[in-house]
Each structure stands twice: as C-alpha cells, then as structure tokens.
C-alpha cells in the first residue's frame, strides 16, 4: 500500500479467534439492529514513541506490543464473541449473526512515517484503507501499524449492523483492561428479549415521519466533484464550546453542549449555501435509547447491539440564516426530546415488527434532490479514548472514522485524548460546506494538526 504520502508495508495477515471454543449458534438481530443498512464504521487511536513503554519503564518493542494486543484480543473475543462471527442471511432475507468463532482479520503493518507527519486532518487520504483496514470478511477487522518513530497506530473497522458506538467502546475498553491483566469492567449482554415487540404491536404515526421502507427511498442525486462527501478532523477549544452553549441558552434555559454545537453547525451549513434560500437543510441527531429504556430493575448500559434512533428536523436555508442561534437550538432540543422517551423506542420496535421482513431506513440517510444538505450529528462524548491503555499509556490521539457514502453528512464530536474539555470533531460533509464552514468559523473549526499534540 502507498497512500497519504507514505508507504505502508503489510508484514503479516492472520485471523485471531477467541482463545476458548465457542459453541456455534445463531444470534438474531433485534428490530433496532434491522434498521441499519450494511455500513461499516471505524475507530482508530495512536501512540507516540514516548508512550510505548512498559510500566517498569523498560521500553516495550512494537513487536512485543503487537503480541500483547493479539493475545488480549483473543481473550476479549470470548466475551464479545459476535465480533468473531459472521453475518448471514436467514430464510427471510434478514441478517443474523452466526457465532462460529471464525475470528477477526488481524493485520500487522509498518508505515514509513512518523506520527507527527500523518495528516490526521484529512483521514480519507492518510488513514482510510491505509492505517485503518477496509473490512473484507467477518464483523470486525483490526490493523496494528508500527510507525517510523516507534509509535503504534491501531485501526478497527466494525459492522454497524452488529454494534453501535456504545458497544464498540465497551469492547475496546475490555480489550485494554485484559491487556493490563485487569478484570473486565462491563461484560456484554446479548439479551435480545429486551427488545421484543409488544403484543399486539402499537407503532405510532410519528415513526412514519422519521423512517420509511428502504425500497421507497429516492435514489441519491448525482453531484459534481465539488459536491462529493469528504472527511476532515478538527479540534474545538473548550472555551469555544462553552461560548456556543452560553449563546444558545437563555433566561435560565440551558441547552446541552451537543445541542448548542449542532445548532451552530446547522446554521453554518445554511450560511454556506448558495442563493436559493428555499432549499432545505436537514439535521438528524443520534439518540441512544439505553437510558430511556432502562427501568428500576433493568439496566441497558452493558447491552451489546444497536439501541439508536435518529430523529431529524428540517428548515429552509433562509429560515436558518435569519433565525437566532437560541431559536435554532430550541428546534434541535425539540427534535431530540421527541425521541428521548421509552415510548418512542417501543413504538419504533413495533413499527419495524409490522413491516418485517421488508427493510427500512431512517429518512435523513437519503438526501432529497431539493435539499441543500442533510447531516447527522452523533455525540461521541462517551468515547473512552483515555481508557485505552494497553500497558504502555494512554493514546495521544483517537477518533471515529465513518465515510459512509451516500449524500448525507456525518459529524461526531468526541473528547480530546490529551486536553480536557477540548473536542475532536470528525466531519464527513460536502467539500464545499467544509470549505465554507472552515472559512466562516475558523475560531471554532480548527484543522487538526500534530502541533496540537506537541509531538514536533
């Protein structure tokens, strides 16, 4: 491989299976899993040479670090066995997980580049398919790359139909705990009965506004080269996040940081639009249903799978340009509140049930040709980047990577690995919107570079 301005040499590729045998069985998908089309998402994190040291201060070689990672992965797959399985269609055409301990594709590579020279601002160029694997088989793929400086770059690609970000975070934390010979803090639960539909099902009409049968969605419009989706990574200073939250709040009504940021992003995309003020800009917000569905006797914090809904709101370019940040934040808050109840998720489960086996998808995934833009914001504030210590210290940097294709953008703010309060923001948007947002709000969206990590 040779991309991103530096060569990457694959030294070996193997398959890592669970260290203990797994009784082959089928794990069905929940109705919430079935709302996910075939999509992969990636998480990557990297360690500079100064941190790849054992606890006794003796330097741990990259080869030994890879051995630690591989051994711990085989142990982690005992508890997180769906990641070692395969997705197979059942007789109804729906996916199911065949838990057969096929294993995880595990690649060891060497990149002739120092961490400070990796262009993390443009992950499509430097990271995608280069330091982060493109999954070819199974449910999870892992690549560990030794860097010229002696550091390590770890990339993991997950099948979103099997796991959401919460599930992936739980796995990564357990993997790191095992590597340090610590007990797993949160053992995964695969109790699909928690998401059984009600009898009889009671779907609500409000779900029809958010989801639709997959076959009824319009084909994605074709755009010119400047309109293709591309990925960039920014950092946002903590004081800017606080300022946005202050500007979005009023009269004792305090909006959350993610609501305030989403409102600002929504307005910024509209400000970057062309002259047609009648075009719509859609904003979707990912809502995790775990806390909404947890009861006095049941907690879903350890549940493994997808427990997501994506409500969305739309407004015209002109409306967003002339409406205050406070009012736009109110619109975002109302959108999130719509899906932040147990009844919403129960109705969504029922909605899927009455339509099975026909696939369905959230409407905001497919941008209408009359839309200026559509974007989904997902909070990555629980990304455990500071907990990913495999025995040689915390990562210097970590991020999600989700170039999901189609016409809808994706934005994920997550905590900085090194500076408390700052955000790392992964943005997958139209190039023209990224360029203009970056130009109009350089104090907020600062292109990520390794000077931020003080590596030079």
N, C-alpha and C positions, 0 to 999 in steps of 0.2 A: 504494500500500500504506500502511496505517496500523495499526500494532500495536505492542505493547510500550511504549505511551505516547508514541510519537514517529512522525511521518510519514516515509515513505521514498519518494522520487521516482525512478522509473526514467528515466534520461536517454537511454539507448540500449541496444538489444539487438542483438547481431550473432553471427556464427559465425566462430570462429577455427580455420582449418585449418593443417596442417603447412606450413611455408614451402617445403618441397621436395615434389614429387609423390611419391605412394606407389603402387607397383604394387598394384592391387586383388587381394586374395587372402583366403582363409579361414584363420583361426587356430582350431584346435579347442580345446575346453576339456579340461583334464586331468580324471582321475577325481576328484581332490580339489576342483577347481572345481565339479564337478557336485553336490557335497554342499551347496552354498549355494543356498537358495531365493532368489527375487527380493527382494533387500534393498539399500537404499542406506545409505551412511554418509557423514558429513560431517566436515570438518576446517576450523576457522576460526582466524584469527590477526589481531591488530590492532596498529596502530602509533599512538602518540600524536603530536601535532603536533610535539613537541620532537625526535622522531627522524626525521621525514620531511625529511631534509636531505642534500644531496649530499656526497660525500667532500671536496670543496673548500670545504665549509662554506657554500656558497650554498644558499639554500632551494630545494628541488625542489617545484614546484607539484603538487597532486594530479593535475592533467591530465597533466603530464609523467610522473608516477609510473605512471599508468594506461597510458600509451603504452609505457613500459619493460616493464610486466607483459605487455602484449598481444604485443609483439614477441618477448619471451623465450619466451612460451607457444608461439607458432608455431614457434619453433626447437626447443623441448623435445619437441614432438609428432612431430618427425622420428624421434627415437629411441624415444619412448614412443607409437608410432603406434596401438596398440589403443585408447588413450583418445580418439582421433579417429574411431573406427569406430562400428559398431552391433552390437547383439546380435540375431541372427536364428535362428529355429528351423530345424534341419535336418529331413530327411525322417523321422527317428526321434522327432522332438519334443524333441530336446535342443538347448540353446543353443550357438551358435558365434559367434565374433567375425568380422564382415565388416569387414576392414580396407580401407576405401574412402575414407578421408580426408574423411568427412562433416564433421568438425570438432567443436569444443566450443562449446556455447552460452555466450556471454560477455556478461554484463550489467554496465553501469556505472550506478551509482545515487548519490543524495545523501540522507543522513539528517540531519534537523534535530535532532541530539542530539550532545552531547559524549561522548567515550569514558567519562569518569568517571561519566556518568549512565546508561550502558547496564547493565541489570540482568542481569549475567552469571550471577548465582546462579540465575536462572530462565530458561534458554535457550529453553524451549518458548514463552515469552511474548515475549522480546526478540529472539531470534536466528532461530528456525526459520521459514523462509519469508519472512523479513523482511530479514535480513542474510546468511543462508545460503540459497542457492537450492534450491527443490524441483525436482529433475531431471525434465524432461518428455521429453527426447529424448536419444539417444546414450548414452554411457558416463560422461561427465564433464560437469558444469556448473560454471561459475565466476561469482561475482559480486564486483565490487570496488565498495565504497561509500565515498564521501568523507563524513567526519563534520564536524559544525559547527565542531569545534575545529581542523580542518585535518588530522586524522589519517585513516588508512585502515583499513578493515575488509575482509578478504579471506575469502570463504567458498567452499569447494569441496565438491561432492557427487559421490561415486563410486558406481558399480555394484559391489557387493561380489562379484558372481559373476565379475567380471573381475580384481579386485585385492583383496588383503588390505592390512592397515595397513602392513606392511613395504614392499609395492610402492608404495603411495601416498606413504609417507615418502621413498622413493627418488626418485620423480618430483618431489616438492616441493623436495627438496634440489637436484636437477639444474636445475629451473626457476630457483631462486635463483642458482645458480652461473652459468648462462647470462646472467642479468640483470646480473651483475657482470663479464661477459666472462671468466669462468674456465672451464677445461675441466671436463666432467662427470666427477665422481669415480668414479661407478659406472654403467656402461652396462648397460641391462637385458638379460637373457637370456630368450628365449621357447622354450627347448629342452624341448618337451613330452615328448620321448622319455625324459627322466629319470624320468618317472612312468608309463612303460608298465607294465602288469601283468605278473606273472611267468607263464611258460608251463610247466605249467598253473598257473592261479591257486591260491593257497593261503591263502584267508581263514581267520581264526581265530574261534572261537566267542566270544571276548571282545568282538569288534566288535558282535555281536548285542545286547550289554548296553548299548551306547552309541548305536547308530544303528538306524533302522527305516525301512521303506518309508513314503514320505510319506502314502500313502492310508490307512495303518493307524493313524495318529496320532489320538487322540481330539480332538474339537472343543474349542476353548478355552472354559472356563466363563465364564458371564456374571457380572459383579460389580456392586456398587453404585458410586456416584460416588466414594466414598472409596477404592475398591479399584483405580481406574484407575492405569496407569503414568504417571509424570511424571518430568521431568528436572530435576536440580539440580546445581550445581557447588560443590564445597567445596575448601578448601585444608587440608592436613595438615602441621603443622610437622615439621621433620626430627627434632627431639628426641622427638616422639611416635612417629614411625616406628621410631626406634632403641629406644624403650621397649617397643613391641609386639614387636619382634624379640627383645629380651632376655627378655621374659616368655614367649615361645613356645619359646625354646631351653632346653636343659638338659644337664648332665653332658657338656659338650663337643660336644653335637649342636646345631649352629647352623642354624636354619631361615632360609630366604631372607626378605627383606622382603616380597615379594609373597605368600608362603605365610603369613607371620605376619599380614599385613593381611587376607588372605582368611579366615583362621580367626577373627579378631576380628569381621569383618563377618558371617560365618555365625552366630556366637554372638549377635551384636547383633540380627539379624533374628529369631532364635528368642526372644530376651528380649522382643522387641516383639510377640510373638504373643499370641493370646488364651488362653483357659483350656484349650483342647483340646491337651493335651501329646502326644497320639498322632499329630498331623498331622506330615507330613514336610516338611523344608526341603532342597531340592536345591541343590548348589553345583557349577557347572561351571567349569573352568579352561581357557582357551585355551592350547594348546601349539603353538609354531611348530616345524615339522619340519625347517627348513633345516639347523640344526646337527646334527640327528640323522641326516639322510640324506647329509650331506656326507662324502665319503671322502678318501683321500690325494691322489687326482688330480682330484676334482670338488668344487667349492665351489658352494653354492646361495645365497650371500649376495646375488648380483645377479639371482637368478631372479625373474621377474615373474609373478605369479599367486597362487593360494591354496595355501598349504602348512600347513594348520591341522588340528588335531584338538581335540575338546572332550570330554575325559573328565569324568565327574561322579561325585559321591558324595552320598549322602543319609543323613540321620539324623532322628530324631524331635525335636520341639520339646523334649520332656522330657529326652532324652539330651543335647542341646546345652546346655540350661540348667544341667545338673548336672556336665557334663564340663569339666575344666580347659582353659585355653587351650593349654597344652602338648600335651595329648592330642588336641585338635581340630586343632592344627597338624600333628600326626603323620598324622591322617586326610587332611588336604589334601596333605601331602607324598607319601603313598602313591598318592593319586589322580593327581598329576602324574607320578610315576615310572612309572605304568602305561603312559603314552603317550609317554614320553621315550626311546623306542628306535627304531632304524631298522626293526626287525621290525614294530612296531606300525603304522608308516606304510605299509610294504609290504603288510601284511595288509589294511589299510584300502583301499588302492588295488585290491587283488584282490577285496575284498568288494563294492566298487562295480561292478567289471567283471562279476561273475557275475549281477548284478541289472539291468544296463543293458538297455533304456533307462528302466526304472522309476525315478522319482526317489526319493531317500532324504533323511533329515534326522536331525540329532543329536536324541536323545530329550529332552534337557533344554530344547530350544527350546519344547516344548509342556508347559506345567504341567498336571499331573493335577488333577482337581477335589478330590482328597483331600489335595493338598499345601497347606501354609500358604504356601509361596513357592518359587520357583525363580529362581536368579540365576546369571549367567555373569560371571566376572571375567577381564578381558583386560589383561595388562600392557602399558602404553604407555610403558615406560621408555626405549625407543629413539626416541620421538617427537623429531624433530630441531628442536625449536622454536628453539633458539639458533643454528641454522644457516640460518634462513630470512631472511637479509639479502639484499634485492633491490637494494641500493645505498644504502639510507638507514637502515641499522642493524637490529638485531635486533628482533623483536616484543616488545611489552610483555606480551602475553598470547596464549596459544594453547590450543586444546582440541579433542578429538574431540566429535562430537555424533551420537548413534546411537539415536534414538527409534524402534526397530524394530517396534513394535506387538506383538501377541500378549500373552501372560501372563507371559513370562519376563523378569526384570530383567537389566540390563546395567550393569557397573561397570568403569571404566577409569581407573586411576591413571597419571599421566604427570608428567614433571619440570616444575617451575615454570620459566617463562621468565626470571624475574628474581632468584629466590632459590635458590641452590644448596642441594640437599638436601631442600627442601620438595617436596611433591607437590600437583598439581592433580588432583582426583578428580571425574570425570564419573560421575554416578549416575542410572540410569533404573530406578526401583523403584516399587512401590506407594506411594501417597501416605502411607498410614498407617504404613508401615515407615520411610519417610524422616522423617516427623514424630517417631516414637518413637526412632529411632536418633540423630537430631539432639538430642533432649532428653536421652537417656541417656548420650551420649558427646560432650558439647559441646567437650571438650578435644581430641578427635580430629577430628570433623567440624565444621569452622568454615565457616559460609556465606561464599561468596566475595563480596567487595565491592571496589570500586576503591580503598578506603583501603589495601588490600594492595599496590597498585601505586604508591602515593604520587603519585597524579595530581591530587588535590584541591588 
